[in-house]
Amino acid sequence: MDNWSEFNNIAFEALQVSELSDGKFLSEIKQRNISELPDGDLLIKVEWSGLNYKDALSASGHKGITRRFPHTPGIDAAGTVAASINPEFKAGENVLVTGYDLGMNTSGGFAGYIRVPSSWVVKLPAGLSLKESMIIGTSGFTAASAIFEFINHGIVPESGKVLVSGASGAVGSMAIAMLARNGYNVIASSGKPELSETLIRLGASKIIDRQSLDDKSGKGLLPGRWIAALDAVGGNTLSTILRSTTERGIVCNCGMIASPTLDVPVFPFILRAVRLIGIASAETPMDRRLDIWKLIANKLLPENMESMCRVIGLGEVQHELNLMLAGKQSGKVLVKL
């Protein structure tokens, strides 16, 4: 196929965010045509998407996420190939897309169709459904990327305790479920005590308050408490975590909820050989991306995944994104297209 002419008049619904003359942004469901989609060699009929914080920022007009409007957010999408110029992908194949530029400046998954470069696309791994792949989504892929680093570093359940900070967030809660599924002893740190029972149900063995990860003693090292940690908080929390990691442990960071600044002495690195690894899941190279999705499908799928999510329609997306921005949205929310 060398053109999209037979598809160009197909209409579908999409959530479209437009910039108004007064600088405000309007979100509405609109009819779009395939011809309006950006260039790409793969056309995908979207069946499922999922809500992420980046989607909420994009829908509110955050120019650090999305520069050009009108725009359709949705950094995650799963569905079937409708048409492909790349012979490696066939019509009808189940595929998923997370990360890269999808939903940022490329029309995203809150729509009936997306058109993207095939270099962004993962064929659905065996043992995983399209819906499950979106329950995992970017947040679960980020969590799995950290666990991938733990495993490659030789961390096994017998190695010691594993800390997850920002545990009530999307990445943290998925990390707890994945780690517990594989027998790890997980300590969860959260600033939301009302969610403690939920974190225990996900698999945490112990809940600690986030204040216990805010050491201001000035000490270069603290007593070792865990062999590995996944941190989404940054700032002094990350500093405290590093200083509390035992010898030859590993800490992965994927966020900066508290602060983007890290002030930590070199002692954890030169006296305990602690490793600090950054997780930047959006631009994960495809060979590694495929390995991580294979790990998810084979070993990391949480039990009772359906209980971890709610399903909404396209018309409910903006309301949920507003709740997310207000800090009032909880749990994984899937969008059925």
C-alpha positions as CSV (number, residue, x, y, z in Angstrom):
1,M,0.0,0.0,0.0
2,D,1.5,3.3,-1.0
3,N,-1.3,5.7,0.1
4,W,-4.2,5.9,2.5
5,S,-6.9,7.0,0.0
6,E,-9.3,4.2,0.7
7,F,-9.2,5.1,4.4
8,N,-9.2,8.9,4.3
9,N,-12.9,9.3,4.5
10,I,-13.4,7.0,7.5
11,A,-14.8,9.1,10.4
12,F,-14.2,8.4,14.0
13,E,-14.7,10.1,17.4
14,A,-11.8,11.8,19.2
15,L,-11.3,14.0,22.3
16,Q,-9.9,17.2,20.8
17,V,-8.4,20.0,22.9
18,S,-8.4,23.5,21.3
19,E,-6.7,26.7,22.3
20,L,-9.2,29.6,22.5
21,S,-8.5,33.3,21.8
22,D,-8.5,34.1,25.5
23,G,-5.7,31.6,26.2
24,K,-8.0,29.0,27.7
25,F,-8.5,25.5,26.4
26,L,-11.6,23.7,25.3
27,S,-12.0,19.9,25.4
28,E,-14.7,18.3,23.3
29,I,-15.6,15.1,21.5
30,K,-15.4,15.7,17.7
31,Q,-15.7,13.7,14.5
32,R,-12.4,13.4,12.7
33,N,-11.3,11.7,9.5
34,I,-8.2,9.5,8.9
35,S,-6.9,12.2,6.4
36,E,-6.5,14.5,9.4
37,L,-4.1,12.2,11.2
38,P,-0.3,12.8,11.1
39,D,2.0,10.9,8.8
40,G,3.0,7.4,9.7
41,D,3.3,4.0,8.1
42,L,0.9,2.2,10.5
43,L,-2.8,2.9,11.0
44,I,-4.3,1.4,14.2
45,K,-7.9,1.1,15.2
46,V,-7.8,1.9,18.9
47,E,-9.8,-0.4,21.2
48,W,-8.3,0.7,24.6
49,S,-6.4,3.6,26.1
50,G,-5.6,4.6,29.6
51,L,-5.4,7.8,31.6
52,N,-2.0,9.2,32.6
53,Y,-0.9,12.4,34.3
54,K,0.7,13.6,31.1
55,D,-2.7,13.3,29.4
56,A,-4.2,15.6,32.1
57,L,-1.4,18.2,31.5
58,S,-1.8,18.0,27.7
59,A,-5.6,18.4,28.0
60,S,-5.1,21.5,30.2
61,G,-2.9,23.2,27.6
62,H,0.5,22.6,29.2
63,K,2.9,23.8,26.6
64,G,5.8,21.7,28.1
65,I,3.8,18.6,27.0
66,T,1.9,19.7,23.9
67,R,3.0,22.6,21.8
68,R,0.4,22.6,19.0
69,F,-3.4,22.7,19.2
70,P,-5.9,21.4,18.4
71,H,-4.7,18.2,19.7
72,T,-5.8,14.7,20.9
73,P,-4.1,13.5,24.1
74,G,-3.6,9.8,25.1
75,I,0.0,8.6,25.5
76,D,-1.2,4.9,25.6
77,A,-3.1,3.0,22.9
78,A,-3.9,-0.6,22.1
79,G,-5.8,-2.0,19.2
80,T,-5.6,-3.7,15.8
81,V,-3.6,-2.8,12.7
82,A,-6.1,-1.4,10.1
83,A,-3.5,-0.8,7.4
84,S,0.3,-0.9,7.2
85,I,3.0,0.2,4.7
86,N,5.5,-1.8,6.7
87,P,5.4,-5.5,5.7
88,E,6.4,-6.5,9.2
89,F,2.9,-5.6,10.4
90,K,-0.3,-7.1,9.0
91,A,-3.9,-5.9,9.1
92,G,-5.7,-7.5,12.0
93,E,-2.6,-7.9,14.3
94,N,-3.0,-6.8,17.9
95,V,-0.5,-4.1,18.8
96,L,0.2,-1.5,21.5
97,V,1.9,1.9,21.7
98,T,3.2,3.6,24.8
99,G,5.6,6.5,25.0
100,Y,7.6,8.2,22.2
101,D,5.6,11.2,21.1
102,L,2.1,9.6,21.1
103,G,-0.4,11.9,22.8
104,M,2.1,14.7,23.2
105,N,2.5,16.3,19.8
106,T,1.3,13.3,17.8
107,S,-2.5,12.7,17.9
108,G,-3.0,10.2,20.7
109,G,-5.0,7.3,22.0
110,F,-8.2,9.2,23.0
111,A,-9.5,8.5,19.5
112,G,-10.9,5.8,17.3
113,Y,-7.7,5.7,15.2
114,I,-4.1,6.7,15.4
115,R,-1.4,6.8,12.7
116,V,2.1,6.4,13.9
117,P,5.6,5.3,12.8
118,S,5.8,1.5,13.0
119,S,9.1,2.0,15.0
120,W,6.9,3.0,17.9
121,V,4.7,-0.1,17.8
122,V,4.9,-3.3,19.9
123,K,3.1,-6.5,18.7
124,L,1.0,-7.7,21.6
125,P,3.0,-10.2,23.6
126,A,1.6,-13.7,23.9
127,G,-0.4,-14.2,27.1
128,L,-1.5,-10.5,27.3
129,S,-4.8,-9.1,26.1
130,L,-5.3,-5.6,24.7
131,K,-7.2,-4.6,27.8
132,E,-4.4,-5.9,30.1
133,S,-1.8,-4.1,28.1
134,M,-3.6,-0.8,28.9
135,I,-4.0,-1.7,32.5
136,I,-0.3,-1.9,32.5
137,G,0.2,1.1,30.2
138,T,2.9,3.6,30.6
139,S,2.8,3.5,34.4
140,G,3.2,-0.3,34.5
141,F,5.9,-0.2,31.8
142,T,7.8,2.3,33.9
143,A,7.5,0.1,37.0
144,A,8.6,-3.0,35.0
145,S,11.5,-1.0,33.6
146,A,12.8,-0.5,37.2
147,I,12.2,-4.2,38.1
148,F,14.1,-5.1,34.9
149,E,17.0,-3.2,36.3
150,F,16.7,-4.9,39.7
151,I,16.8,-8.3,38.0
152,N,19.7,-7.4,35.8
153,H,21.5,-6.2,39.0
154,G,21.0,-9.6,40.6
155,I,18.3,-8.6,43.1
156,V,16.2,-11.6,43.9
157,P,13.5,-11.9,46.6
158,E,16.1,-13.4,49.0
159,S,18.4,-10.4,48.6
160,G,16.4,-8.2,51.0
161,K,13.6,-5.7,51.2
162,V,12.5,-3.5,48.3
163,L,11.1,0.0,48.9
164,V,8.6,1.7,46.7
165,S,8.1,5.4,47.4
166,G,5.1,7.4,46.1
167,A,3.4,4.0,46.5
168,S,-0.2,5.2,46.0
169,G,0.6,6.6,42.6
170,A,0.1,4.8,39.3
171,V,3.7,3.7,39.0
172,G,4.1,2.8,42.7
173,S,1.0,0.8,43.0
174,M,1.8,-1.2,39.9
175,A,5.3,-1.8,41.1
176,I,4.0,-3.2,44.4
177,A,1.7,-5.6,42.6
178,M,4.4,-6.7,40.2
179,L,7.1,-7.2,42.9
180,A,4.7,-9.0,45.3
181,R,3.6,-11.3,42.4
182,N,7.3,-12.5,42.3
183,G,7.8,-12.9,46.0
184,Y,9.6,-9.7,46.9
185,N,9.2,-8.2,50.4
186,V,7.9,-4.8,49.5
187,I,7.9,-1.7,51.8
188,A,5.5,1.0,50.6
189,S,5.9,4.6,51.4
190,S,2.9,6.8,51.0
191,G,1.6,10.2,52.2
192,K,-2.0,8.9,52.0
193,P,-2.7,6.8,55.1
194,E,-6.3,6.2,53.9
195,L,-4.9,4.0,51.1
196,S,-2.8,1.8,53.4
197,E,-5.3,-1.1,53.2
198,T,-5.3,-0.9,49.4
199,L,-1.5,-1.0,49.3
200,I,-1.5,-4.1,51.6
201,R,-4.0,-5.8,49.3
202,L,-1.7,-5.0,46.3
203,G,1.1,-6.9,48.1
204,A,3.0,-4.5,50.4
205,S,4.2,-6.1,53.6
206,K,4.7,-2.9,55.4
207,I,3.6,0.8,55.0
208,I,5.8,3.6,56.2
209,D,4.9,7.3,56.3
210,R,6.7,9.5,53.7
211,Q,8.1,11.6,56.6
212,S,10.3,8.7,57.5
213,L,12.1,9.3,54.2
214,D,12.8,12.9,54.8
215,D,16.0,12.7,56.9
216,K,17.6,16.1,57.6
217,S,20.3,15.0,59.9
218,G,23.1,15.7,57.5
219,K,24.5,12.3,57.9
220,G,26.3,10.9,54.9
221,L,25.0,7.4,55.5
222,L,22.0,6.0,57.4
223,P,21.4,2.5,58.6
224,G,20.7,0.2,55.7
225,R,17.0,-0.6,55.3
226,W,16.5,-2.1,51.8
227,I,18.5,-3.6,49.0
228,A,16.5,-1.9,46.2
229,A,14.1,0.9,45.8
230,L,11.9,2.5,43.2
231,D,11.5,6.2,43.8
232,A,9.0,8.6,42.1
233,V,9.4,11.5,44.6
234,G,13.0,12.9,44.1
235,G,14.4,15.6,46.3
236,N,15.4,14.8,49.9
237,T,13.3,11.6,49.7
238,L,15.6,10.2,47.1
239,S,18.6,11.4,49.1
240,T,17.3,9.6,52.2
241,I,16.6,6.5,50.2
242,L,20.1,6.4,48.8
243,R,21.7,6.9,52.2
244,S,19.5,4.1,53.6
245,T,20.3,1.5,50.9
246,T,22.4,-1.5,51.9
247,E,25.7,-2.5,50.3
248,R,25.6,-3.1,46.5
249,G,22.0,-2.1,46.4
250,I,20.2,-0.3,43.5
251,V,17.9,2.7,43.4
252,C,15.8,3.6,40.4
253,N,14.2,7.0,40.1
254,C,11.4,7.9,37.7
255,G,9.9,11.1,39.1
256,M,10.2,14.3,41.0
257,I,6.9,14.8,42.9
258,A,8.8,16.6,45.8
259,S,11.7,18.2,43.9
260,P,13.9,17.9,40.9
261,T,16.9,18.7,42.9
262,L,19.1,16.0,44.5
263,D,21.5,16.8,47.3
264,V,23.3,13.7,48.3
265,P,26.9,12.9,49.5
266,V,29.0,10.4,47.6
267,F,29.2,8.0,50.5
268,P,26.4,5.6,49.4
269,F,28.3,5.3,46.1
270,I,31.9,4.9,47.3
271,L,31.4,3.1,50.6
272,R,28.4,0.9,49.8
273,A,28.6,0.7,46.0
274,V,25.0,1.8,45.6
275,R,23.8,2.3,42.1
276,L,21.4,5.1,41.0
277,I,19.6,4.4,37.8
278,G,17.3,6.8,36.0
279,I,14.1,5.4,34.3
280,A,13.0,7.3,31.2
281,S,10.4,4.9,29.8
282,A,9.1,7.1,26.9
283,E,12.2,6.8,24.8
284,T,13.2,3.2,25.7
285,P,15.0,1.6,22.7
286,M,12.8,-0.9,20.9
287,D,15.0,-4.0,21.7
288,R,14.9,-3.2,25.4
289,R,11.2,-2.3,25.2
290,L,10.4,-5.7,23.7
291,D,12.4,-7.4,26.5
292,I,10.5,-5.5,29.2
293,W,7.1,-6.3,27.6
294,K,8.1,-10.0,27.4
295,L,9.1,-9.8,31.1
296,I,5.7,-8.3,31.9
297,A,3.7,-10.9,30.0
298,N,5.7,-13.9,31.4
299,K,6.4,-12.9,35.0
300,L,5.1,-9.5,36.2
301,L,1.4,-9.5,35.4
302,P,-0.3,-8.7,38.7
303,E,-3.1,-11.0,40.0
304,N,-6.7,-9.8,39.8
305,M,-5.8,-7.1,37.3
306,E,-9.4,-6.4,36.6
307,S,-9.8,-5.1,40.1
308,M,-7.1,-2.6,39.6
309,C,-9.0,-0.5,37.0
310,R,-12.2,1.2,36.1
311,V,-13.5,1.5,32.6
312,I,-15.0,4.7,31.2
313,G,-16.1,6.0,27.8
314,L,-14.6,8.7,25.7
315,G,-17.2,11.2,27.0
316,E,-16.0,10.8,30.6
317,V,-12.3,11.3,30.0
318,Q,-12.1,15.1,30.6
319,H,-14.0,14.8,33.9
320,E,-11.5,12.1,35.1
321,L,-8.5,14.2,33.9
322,N,-9.9,17.2,35.9
323,L,-10.0,15.0,39.0
324,M,-6.4,13.9,38.3
325,L,-5.2,17.5,38.1
326,A,-7.0,18.2,41.4
327,G,-5.4,15.2,43.1
328,K,-8.8,13.5,43.6
329,Q,-8.5,10.7,41.0
330,S,-7.4,7.3,42.2
331,G,-6.9,3.9,40.6
332,K,-6.2,3.0,37.0
333,V,-8.8,4.3,34.6
334,L,-9.2,2.7,31.2
335,V,-10.9,4.2,28.2
336,K,-12.9,1.9,25.9
337,L,-13.1,3.2,22.4
